[in-house]
Amino acid sequence: MPRPSSFLASAVALTLVLGSAAADAACSRVINVPVSPTGQSVIVEGDAIKGIYPDLLRSLDEKDGCKIALTAVPRARLEVLFETGRADLLIPATKTPKRDALGSFIPLIRNRAMLITLRTGRAPIKNIAELLERPGLKVALVRGFDYGSAYQDLIKTLGEQGRLVLEVDAVSVGRLLKSGAADATIMAPSILAGALQDDERVSDLVDKLQFEALRELPWGESGVYLSNNTLNATDKAALRAALERAARSGVVWKGFQQYYAPAVINGSIAPL
């Protein structure tokens, strides 16, 4: 039978090990992150979740001691979960005043939404006014996407004109473009092209897409929001430090270069 001193030594050793593990864990609990399919940024295949941002978030567990639990949900539900304090992070997300009231934004990449159509040889469209002056163009958008106040005003006007179709994801928008039920969409080109290239029903559209910048939708920042409602100060500080370090490293930009052809990201994605 081991002597009492042996038990004491074992207990001390175990305490030191557990204390070291606790010190290494930067976050006090598992961080809950619902995500939705977003081109190659977030890819959902059955129970598997991968892509540029899942890769980044999983690296936080390995390098920074913050364990991330990813779950797949529709984009519109993702937004609601963040708004109602049931998601710790919103990623990827464009910076908007509405979201600023709910969380702290950390930029990871520069991006811009663009008008996307199939090439037809029509005259260029340079701004929202010119788009609205073409009543024959029906526009399909993804429910829950938000590119700022000009985009939200456009949604309202298109709805009043009977020219708006809201869909659950980018692939659904692509199917409408292919069938002719919609003529245009507005989103970051990487989201649409990334979604189409992995779906054989619409993958042939990738090389037919036309991207046009609209004056009212300038370059902005895309990144991640940390919830003001669900994260305690310690966890929020740990996540901020880890994500800002990742942004400085350029890992997100390298991810886009790895997953996308230059023709897709040129003019719509850029490093910070």
C-alpha positions, 0 to 999 in steps of 0.5 A: 500500500502506498505511503501517505506521502506518496498520495500527497505527492501525487495530489500535488502533481495533479494539481500542478497539471490541472493548474497548468491546463487551466492557465493555458485555456484562455477562454473560460468555456466553450465558445458557441459559433453558429455558421451558415454556408458562405461560399468557400468562407464557410462550407457545410457538407452534411455534418462537416463544417470547413472553409476559410473561417472554420479553419481560422476558428479551429486554430484558436483552440490549438494556438490560443486555448479557446475551444470553439463549437461550430453548428450549421444554421440558415443565414437568417437564423444566424443573424437572429441568434446573434441579435438575441444573445444565443451566439457568441460570434457572428462570422463572417460579417460586414461592419454595419451600425445595426451590428455595432449595437450588438457586438464588438467588430474585429476586421479580418479582410477588406471586401465589397458587395457588387452587382452580379449578373450573367454576361449579356452585353448590356450597358453597364450599371454604375449605381443604384439609381441606374439599377432602379431605372431598369424595371425589367431586372429582377433581383434575388438577394440572400435573406440576412445579408447586410451591406449597410444602409444603402443596401437596406434602402435598396431592399425596401425599394425593390420590394415596393417595385415587386422586383425582389426575391429573397432566398436562403443561400447563395446557391438558391440565388444561383439557381434563380439566375440560371433559370431566368427567374432572377436577373441579378444579385448583390453580394461579395463575388467570392460568396456566390462564386464559391457556392456555385463552384461546389454545386454541379447544378450551377457550377457552369455559371462561374465562368459566366458571371459579370461583376460590377461595382455600385457607387453606393456600396464602397469598400468596407471591412469584413470580419467577426463580431464578438457578442456584447451580451454573451461573452464575459470580459475575460473571454472577450479579451482573449478572443479579441487578442487571438483574432487581431493577431490572426488578422495581422498575420494575413492568414485570412487573405492567404485563405482567400487566395488558396480557395478562389481564382484571382478573377473572383477576388480581384476588385472585391477582396483585399488584405487589410 
